[in-house]
Amino acid sequence: MKSHARVVVIGGGVVGVSTLYHLVRKGWTDAVLIERKELTSGSTWHAAGLLPLFNMSYSVGQIHKYSVNLYGSLEAETGQNVGFSRVGNIRLATSEDRLDEYRQYAGVATTIGVKVEFLTPEEVREIWPFAVTDGLVGAIRHPDDGYIQPADLTQALARGARAGGGTIHRNMCVTAIRQKANDEWVVVTDQGEITCEHVVSATGSFARQTGAMIGLDIPVMPVEHQFIVTEPHPDIVARREQGLPELGVLRESDGSWYMREERGGLLLGPYEVGAPACYVDGPREDTEYELFGEDIERLVPHIESAIRRVPMFEELGMKKVYNGAIAYTPDGNPIVGPAWNRRNFWLNEGHSFGITAAGGAGWQLAEWIVDGEPTIDMLGVDPRRYGDYASKAYLKAKNEEAYSHVFVIHYPDEERPAARPLRTAPCYARMQALGAVFGQKFGWERPNWFAPEGTPQEDHWSFRRSRWFEHVGNECRNVRDNVGLLDMTAFAKARVSGPGAEAFLDRLVANRLPKTIGRVSLCHALNSRGGVHSEFTIQREAGDCFYLVSAGALQRLDHDWLGKHLPRDGSVVFENLTAAMGVLVVAGPKARTLLERVCDSDLSSAAFPWLTGQEAVVGLAPAKLLRVNFVGELGWEIHHGIEYQNGIFDALMAAGGDLGLRPFGIRAMDSLRIEKSYRMVGTELSIEYAALESGLERFVHPDKGDFIGRDALLAWRERGFANAFVTLAVDGPPDADALGNNPLYADGKAIGRATGGNYGFRVERSLALAMVQPDCAAAGTALEIDILGQRYPATVIDESPWDPGNERLRA
Ligand SMILES: Cc1cc2nc3c(=O)[nH]c(=O)nc-3n(C[C@H](O)[C@H](O)[C@H](O)COP(=O)(O)OP(=O)(O)OC[C@H]3O[C@@H](n4cnc5c(N)ncnc54)[C@H](O)[C@@H]3O)c2cc1C
């Protein structure tokens, strides 16, 4: 074994081998993979091999699409047959809500170039003659996917990797990993050590054990998953003998199972409620090709459902039940990308559809490692979308839930109940008493909306305007006319200080830092290609001290970005203040009057202008007031020591009764921000769009001096932009708004996608934010938007339809 390599991949399942294959393909031939037993002896060997393209996540959709394309060409490249049966894949619908889910999904598929067709029940019957169509309202079909032989696929990728110069060690176990002062890693195995620049962990069910070797709590825990293989059925055998095509994959979403042909019989895989997490403390040391005992009782409701849909299933003898470990994360998507707070350590873990995802995940991770950035927006799978809150107990509850939710309808406003409440702001109980209906983000409970008295304090999810729509409208109107109170404690907060702080931040962000003490600026950290990685609100607190606020859901991502760019000479100190500070927002034309009643600072615009901050006393509590907000009204964010929150809350509520002070939630905030055309990371802002494509001219100053991404952004501009950010007025259906990922058309031709949408209650119209071809971006351009499968007129309008001159913010 050689003692040095550029990169070591740990784990010889399909995911690790694909990572090696892609690293080698990108020219990193000095790459070594270490597998403790035989290739595929973890989860890969027993997978059913299905390759579903369907996924509601943009990132995962792209990954799956790449895989299916790659697998189609592997045999020609490597000579290894991978058993790819491109038989197509039908997903059934028995309710209108399910069809809405498919319609929304079809929008995602169209924007990323995945082919999907809608079928009538009769068409389902033609393709799948053994299925009855009772209760069906429709279906979708992916003609291009199907299933593959997972072990053969892995061997093909291994062959390709070896042919390119990669090395694979089998029967070698990684026992420890340590990092040297020069950032190199030493991977210790039971047969010696390898020193390398980069390590990739692709260890399936062992992820938490591998993480523990470097003190990393990886949010992955497997769940048991079963499928049944039956004896052959004469009718299926007869079909094949007659030369009829193989039955495609069939998914009964509302019965939570998949089915396909297997050697003249059928294979049935359910996603059962009550499937337990497994390997909670890690697999045994000698685990290999392991299956668990079958649990037929758990399968029974799904077998019954399968018999109702495919009556011949009742006649089939059960040949074998496979019950194996399937890696899970709390949201069911894998974790692909850099480990947080570690340099050059990469994760390709948590794959529950790992056969499908391996190709794309290996591809993007190799791009990231070799070139420093992925090429598609990977936020949906980024390991840093979780935080410290994802404890072992949390994972057990959440991963079991994620598994049982694979086939539930993925409503855009869905909030899942397991492991809640977990992180609560001090005002949680007060908000609850005021009618809050909560959602969870990054472990935090946040009021989504408020049920007025007499309205059930429970959510109602839909792809269309739901029961909460009117109440959210009232919250928005109250912010417009009076004053609203919003809990934003979940914000990520940090302080960056020290003699090198200014130079460090100046190089990190594209905007000019606030010059005078107290000033606030909106600043974007670009990646090295000129796309947007992070957005920070930055206040200069003192000459060499800055206060940073960013999205709560992106806390670990943003703070990791800061940490990895921090100079190592000790000249800059980074402090995470997220858990120490609460944030309450007051916004609306009466916000000043309200705040003046509980705060003796001069809050006039002359003394306290927009985009500035001051220390103040609110009620009895010391606080930092920032005159900014995300809703486009006169208002302040009150940042305070967390222990003062309820005192401040009570003081505001006591003072605001006659001013119409009412709480509002995240759903109102989203509507209000869309009326201001405010962008968000993950939708309008992305590494896939140049910062200037996203319309950030006001915040990007290439002439200020060098900053990360500057030259790449200028070169991108030189090459020409493919997109422009626009705001759209939508003449959509009476009961639905754009949800994001809606295809857009001009003269029948696809020219972009909506990134977000909502009803604007202040401007009283449906709105969308979008990225379109630059020649379609002029105000007045007439477009069409796809909303739940129908096209509607949409017109490009000037940015910020509500208060375009920001007069209310400056009032
Ligand atoms: C019953 C069942 C059916 C499934 N069906 C499908 C399907 O139809 N479609 C689909 O896409 N997915 C399916 N899956 C999921 C799929 O099997 C997994 O997502 C996929 O195999 C994950 O691959 P992996 O490489 O991440 O993990 P694994 O295949 O588990 O590989 C990890 C490897 O890392 C090695 N390793 C761990 N620690 C060390 C160490 N310290 N040193 C060296 N080596 C180490 C292990 O030995 C193992 O071989 C199914 C899963 C189950 C259980």
Ligand as a Chemical Component Dictionary entry (heavy atoms), coordinates in Angstrom:
data_LIG
# 
_chem_comp.id                   LIG 
_chem_comp.type                 NON-POLYMER 
_chem_comp.pdbx_formal_charge   0 
_chem_comp.three_letter_code    LIG 
# 
loop_
_chem_comp_atom.comp_id 
_chem_comp_atom.atom_id 
_chem_comp_atom.alt_atom_id 
_chem_comp_atom.type_symbol 
_chem_comp_atom.charge 
_chem_comp_atom.model_Cartn_x 
_chem_comp_atom.model_Cartn_y 
_chem_comp_atom.model_Cartn_z 
_chem_comp_atom.pdbx_ordinal 
LIG C1  C1  C 0 -33.991 -3.297 1.152  1  
LIG C2  C2  C 0 -33.393 -2.100 0.475  2  
LIG C3  C3  C 0 -33.765 -1.768 -0.817 3  
LIG C4  C4  C 0 -33.233 -0.648 -1.443 4  
LIG N1  N1  N 0 -33.628 -0.334 -2.711 5  
LIG C5  C5  C 0 -33.119 0.747  -3.334 6  
LIG C6  C6  C 0 -33.510 1.080  -4.649 7  
LIG O1  O1  O 0 -34.333 0.409  -5.236 8  
LIG N2  N2  N 0 -32.983 2.185  -5.228 9  
LIG C7  C7  C 0 -32.075 2.967  -4.588 10 
LIG O2  O2  O 0 -31.632 3.976  -5.154 11 
LIG N3  N3  N 0 -31.676 2.676  -3.339 12 
LIG C8  C8  C 0 -32.165 1.582  -2.697 13 
LIG N4  N4  N 0 -31.765 1.272  -1.434 14 
LIG C9  C9  C 0 -30.783 2.132  -0.781 15 
LIG C10 C10 C 0 -29.370 1.786  -1.205 16 
LIG O3  O3  O 0 -29.106 0.449  -0.904 17 
LIG C11 C11 C 0 -28.375 2.669  -0.494 18 
LIG O4  O4  O 0 -28.773 4.015  -0.562 19 
LIG C12 C12 C 0 -26.993 2.561  -1.106 20 
LIG O5  O5  O 0 -26.608 1.238  -1.231 21 
LIG C13 C13 C 0 -26.004 3.320  -0.273 22 
LIG O6  O6  O 0 -24.725 3.101  -0.768 23 
LIG P1  P1  P 0 -23.480 3.576  0.057  24 
LIG O7  O7  O 0 -22.297 3.376  -0.805 25 
LIG O8  O8  O 0 -23.739 4.929  0.589  26 
LIG O9  O9  O 0 -23.448 2.635  1.339  27 
LIG P2  P2  P 0 -22.998 1.115  1.501  28 
LIG O10 O10 O 0 -23.346 0.294  0.342  29 
LIG O11 O11 O 0 -23.493 0.657  2.825  30 
LIG O12 O12 O 0 -21.436 1.222  1.514  31 
LIG C14 C14 C 0 -20.688 1.719  2.588  32 
LIG C15 C15 C 0 -19.401 0.917  2.668  33 
LIG O13 O13 O 0 -18.500 1.545  3.563  34 
LIG C16 C16 C 0 -17.728 0.518  4.147  35 
LIG N5  N5  N 0 -17.104 1.053  5.350  36 
LIG C17 C17 C 0 -17.736 1.565  6.446  37 
LIG N6  N6  N 0 -16.843 1.929  7.372  38 
LIG C18 C18 C 0 -15.614 1.651  6.866  39 
LIG C19 C19 C 0 -14.306 1.789  7.387  40 
LIG N7  N7  N 0 -14.067 2.275  8.590  41 
LIG N8  N8  N 0 -13.274 1.395  6.606  42 
LIG C20 C20 C 0 -13.484 0.903  5.366  43 
LIG N9  N9  N 0 -14.717 0.727  4.840  44 
LIG C21 C21 C 0 -15.767 1.108  5.586  45 
LIG C22 C22 C 0 -18.758 -0.556 4.423  46 
LIG O14 O14 O 0 -18.154 -1.825 4.592  47 
LIG C23 C23 C 0 -19.631 -0.490 3.191  48 
LIG O15 O15 O 0 -19.277 -1.398 2.204  49 
LIG C24 C24 C 0 -32.290 0.156  -0.767 50 
LIG C25 C25 C 0 -31.903 -0.193 0.524  51 
LIG C26 C26 C 0 -32.454 -1.283 1.149  52 
LIG C27 C27 C 0 -32.058 -1.600 2.545  53 
# 
loop_
_chem_comp_bond.comp_id 
_chem_comp_bond.atom_id_1 
_chem_comp_bond.atom_id_2 
_chem_comp_bond.value_order 
_chem_comp_bond.pdbx_ordinal 
LIG C1  C2  SING 1  
LIG C2  C3  SING 2  
LIG C2  C26 DOUB 3  
LIG C3  C4  DOUB 4  
LIG C4  N1  SING 5  
LIG C4  C24 SING 6  
LIG N1  C5  DOUB 7  
LIG C5  C6  SING 8  
LIG C5  C8  SING 9  
LIG C6  O1  DOUB 10 
LIG C6  N2  SING 11 
LIG N2  C7  SING 12 
LIG C7  O2  DOUB 13 
LIG C7  N3  SING 14 
LIG N3  C8  DOUB 15 
LIG C8  N4  SING 16 
LIG N4  C9  SING 17 
LIG N4  C24 SING 18 
LIG C9  C10 SING 19 
LIG C10 O3  SING 20 
LIG C10 C11 SING 21 
LIG C11 O4  SING 22 
LIG C11 C12 SING 23 
LIG C12 O5  SING 24 
LIG C12 C13 SING 25 
LIG C13 O6  SING 26 
LIG O6  P1  SING 27 
LIG P1  O7  DOUB 28 
LIG P1  O8  SING 29 
LIG P1  O9  SING 30 
LIG O9  P2  SING 31 
LIG P2  O10 DOUB 32 
LIG P2  O11 SING 33 
LIG P2  O12 SING 34 
LIG O12 C14 SING 35 
LIG C14 C15 SING 36 
LIG C15 O13 SING 37 
LIG C15 C23 SING 38 
LIG O13 C16 SING 39 
LIG C16 N5  SING 40 
LIG C16 C22 SING 41 
LIG N5  C17 SING 42 
LIG N5  C21 SING 43 
LIG C17 N6  DOUB 44 
LIG N6  C18 SING 45 
LIG C18 C19 SING 46 
LIG C18 C21 DOUB 47 
LIG C19 N7  SING 48 
LIG C19 N8  DOUB 49 
LIG N8  C20 SING 50 
LIG C20 N9  DOUB 51 
LIG N9  C21 SING 52 
LIG C22 O14 SING 53 
LIG C22 C23 SING 54 
LIG C23 O15 SING 55 
LIG C24 C25 DOUB 56 
LIG C25 C26 SING 57 
LIG C26 C27 SING 58 
# 
